[in-house]
Amino acid sequence: MTDIQTLQMAVAKLPVSELQQFSEWFDEFISEQWDKKIEKDIFAGRLDALGKQAEAEFITGRTEPL
């Protein structure tokens, strides 16, 4: 049995209240991982081209308010 299968079985056995707690924790965990990856990409310059493109589109008026 893989670690993933073991985790799936354990999560499936959680009572509803604990499943909710786990879900909230996991959502936060995933968000933190995403933030770390984006930060790493920013510092490595991987998003520079996209930033320049967005800035150029803003300057030329090719953007819309959110």
Distance bins in CASP14 RR format, pairs under 12 A and 6 or more apart:
PFRMAT RR
TARGET T0000
AUTHOR 0000-0000-0000
RMODE 2
METHOD distances of the structure
MODEL  1
1 7 0 0 0 0 0 1 0 0 0 0 0
1 8 0 0 0 0 1 0 0 0 0 0 0
1 9 0 0 0 0 1 0 0 0 0 0 0
1 10 0 0 0 0 0 1 0 0 0 0 0
2 8 0 0 0 0 1 0 0 0 0 0 0
2 9 0 0 0 0 0 1 0 0 0 0 0
3 9 0 0 0 0 0 1 0 0 0 0 0
3 10 0 0 0 0 0 1 0 0 0 0 0
4 10 0 0 0 0 0 1 0 0 0 0 0
4 11 0 0 0 0 0 1 0 0 0 0 0
5 11 0 0 0 0 0 1 0 0 0 0 0
5 12 0 0 0 0 0 1 0 0 0 0 0
6 12 0 0 0 0 0 1 0 0 0 0 0
6 13 0 0 0 0 0 1 0 0 0 0 0
7 13 0 0 0 0 0 1 0 0 0 0 0
7 14 0 0 0 0 0 1 0 0 0 0 0
7 22 0 0 0 0 0 1 0 0 0 0 0
7 26 0 0 0 0 0 1 0 0 0 0 0
8 14 0 0 0 0 0 1 0 0 0 0 0
10 18 0 0 0 0 0 1 0 0 0 0 0
10 19 0 0 0 0 0 1 0 0 0 0 0
10 22 0 0 0 0 1 0 0 0 0 0 0
11 18 0 0 0 0 1 0 0 0 0 0 0
11 19 1 0 0 1 0 0 0 0 0 0 0
11 20 0 0 0 0 0 1 0 0 0 0 0
11 21 0 0 0 0 0 1 0 0 0 0 0
11 22 1 0 0 1 0 0 0 0 0 0 0
11 23 0 0 0 0 1 0 0 0 0 0 0
11 25 0 0 0 0 0 1 0 0 0 0 0
11 26 0 0 0 0 1 0 0 0 0 0 0
12 18 0 0 0 0 0 1 0 0 0 0 0
12 19 0 0 0 0 1 0 0 0 0 0 0
12 22 0 0 0 0 0 1 0 0 0 0 0
13 19 0 0 0 0 1 0 0 0 0 0 0
13 22 0 0 0 0 0 1 0 0 0 0 0
14 20 0 0 0 0 1 0 0 0 0 0 0
14 21 0 0 0 0 1 0 0 0 0 0 0
14 22 1 0 0 1 0 0 0 0 0 0 0
14 23 0 0 0 0 1 0 0 0 0 0 0
14 25 0 0 0 0 0 1 0 0 0 0 0
14 26 0 0 0 0 0 1 0 0 0 0 0
15 21 0 0 0 0 1 0 0 0 0 0 0
15 22 0 0 0 0 0 1 0 0 0 0 0
16 22 0 0 0 0 0 1 0 0 0 0 0
16 23 0 0 0 0 0 1 0 0 0 0 0
17 23 0 0 0 0 0 1 0 0 0 0 0
17 24 0 0 0 0 0 1 0 0 0 0 0
18 24 0 0 0 0 0 1 0 0 0 0 0
18 25 0 0 0 0 0 1 0 0 0 0 0
19 25 0 0 0 0 0 1 0 0 0 0 0
19 26 0 0 0 0 0 1 0 0 0 0 0
20 26 0 0 0 0 0 1 0 0 0 0 0
20 27 0 0 0 0 0 1 0 0 0 0 0
21 27 0 0 0 0 0 1 0 0 0 0 0
21 28 0 0 0 0 0 1 0 0 0 0 0
22 28 0 0 0 0 0 1 0 0 0 0 0
22 29 0 0 0 0 0 1 0 0 0 0 0
23 29 0 0 0 0 0 1 0 0 0 0 0
23 30 0 0 0 0 0 1 0 0 0 0 0
24 30 0 0 0 0 0 1 0 0 0 0 0
24 31 0 0 0 0 0 1 0 0 0 0 0
25 31 0 0 0 0 0 1 0 0 0 0 0
25 32 0 0 0 0 0 1 0 0 0 0 0
26 32 0 0 0 0 0 1 0 0 0 0 0
26 33 0 0 0 0 0 1 0 0 0 0 0
27 33 0 0 0 0 0 1 0 0 0 0 0
27 34 0 0 0 0 0 1 0 0 0 0 0
28 34 0 0 0 0 0 1 0 0 0 0 0
28 35 0 0 0 0 0 1 0 0 0 0 0
29 35 0 0 0 0 0 1 0 0 0 0 0
29 36 0 0 0 0 0 1 0 0 0 0 0
30 36 0 0 0 0 0 1 0 0 0 0 0
30 37 0 0 0 0 0 1 0 0 0 0 0
31 37 0 0 0 0 0 1 0 0 0 0 0
31 38 0 0 0 0 0 1 0 0 0 0 0
32 38 0 0 0 0 0 1 0 0 0 0 0
32 39 0 0 0 0 0 1 0 0 0 0 0
33 39 0 0 0 0 0 1 0 0 0 0 0
33 40 0 0 0 0 0 1 0 0 0 0 0
34 40 0 0 0 0 0 1 0 0 0 0 0
34 41 0 0 0 0 0 1 0 0 0 0 0
35 41 0 0 0 0 0 1 0 0 0 0 0
35 42 0 0 0 0 0 1 0 0 0 0 0
36 42 0 0 0 0 0 1 0 0 0 0 0
36 43 0 0 0 0 0 1 0 0 0 0 0
37 43 0 0 0 0 0 1 0 0 0 0 0
37 44 0 0 0 0 0 1 0 0 0 0 0
37 46 0 0 0 0 0 1 0 0 0 0 0
37 47 0 0 0 0 0 1 0 0 0 0 0
38 44 0 0 0 0 0 1 0 0 0 0 0
38 45 0 0 0 0 0 1 0 0 0 0 0
38 46 0 0 0 0 1 0 0 0 0 0 0
38 47 1 0 0 1 0 0 0 0 0 0 0
38 50 0 0 0 0 0 1 0 0 0 0 0
39 45 0 0 0 0 0 1 0 0 0 0 0
39 46 0 0 0 0 0 1 0 0 0 0 0
39 47 0 0 0 0 0 1 0 0 0 0 0
40 46 0 0 0 0 1 0 0 0 0 0 0
40 47 0 0 0 0 0 1 0 0 0 0 0
41 47 1 0 1 0 0 0 0 0 0 0 0
41 48 0 0 0 0 1 0 0 0 0 0 0
41 49 0 0 0 0 0 1 0 0 0 0 0
41 50 0 0 0 0 1 0 0 0 0 0 0
41 51 0 0 0 0 0 1 0 0 0 0 0
42 48 0 0 0 0 1 0 0 0 0 0 0
42 50 0 0 0 0 0 1 0 0 0 0 0
42 51 0 0 0 0 1 0 0 0 0 0 0
45 51 0 0 0 0 1 0 0 0 0 0 0
45 52 0 0 0 0 0 1 0 0 0 0 0
47 53 0 0 0 0 0 1 0 0 0 0 0
47 54 0 0 0 0 1 0 0 0 0 0 0
47 55 0 0 0 0 0 1 0 0 0 0 0
48 54 0 0 0 0 0 1 0 0 0 0 0
48 55 0 0 0 0 0 1 0 0 0 0 0
49 55 0 0 0 0 0 1 0 0 0 0 0
49 56 0 0 0 0 0 1 0 0 0 0 0
50 56 0 0 0 0 0 1 0 0 0 0 0
50 57 0 0 0 0 0 1 0 0 0 0 0
51 57 0 0 0 0 1 0 0 0 0 0 0
51 58 0 0 0 0 1 0 0 0 0 0 0
51 59 0 0 0 0 0 1 0 0 0 0 0
52 58 0 0 0 0 0 1 0 0 0 0 0
52 59 0 0 0 0 0 1 0 0 0 0 0
53 59 0 0 0 0 0 1 0 0 0 0 0
53 60 0 0 0 0 0 1 0 0 0 0 0
53 62 0 0 0 0 0 1 0 0 0 0 0
53 63 0 0 0 0 0 1 0 0 0 0 0
54 60 0 0 0 0 0 1 0 0 0 0 0
54 61 0 0 0 0 0 1 0 0 0 0 0
54 62 0 0 0 0 1 0 0 0 0 0 0
54 63 0 0 0 0 1 0 0 0 0 0 0
55 61 0 0 0 0 0 1 0 0 0 0 0
55 62 0 0 0 0 0 1 0 0 0 0 0
55 63 0 0 0 0 0 1 0 0 0 0 0
56 62 0 0 0 0 1 0 0 0 0 0 0
56 63 0 0 0 0 0 1 0 0 0 0 0
57 63 1 0 1 0 0 0 0 0 0 0 0
57 64 0 0 0 0 0 1 0 0 0 0 0
58 64 0 0 0 0 0 1 0 0 0 0 0
58 65 0 0 0 0 0 1 0 0 0 0 0
END
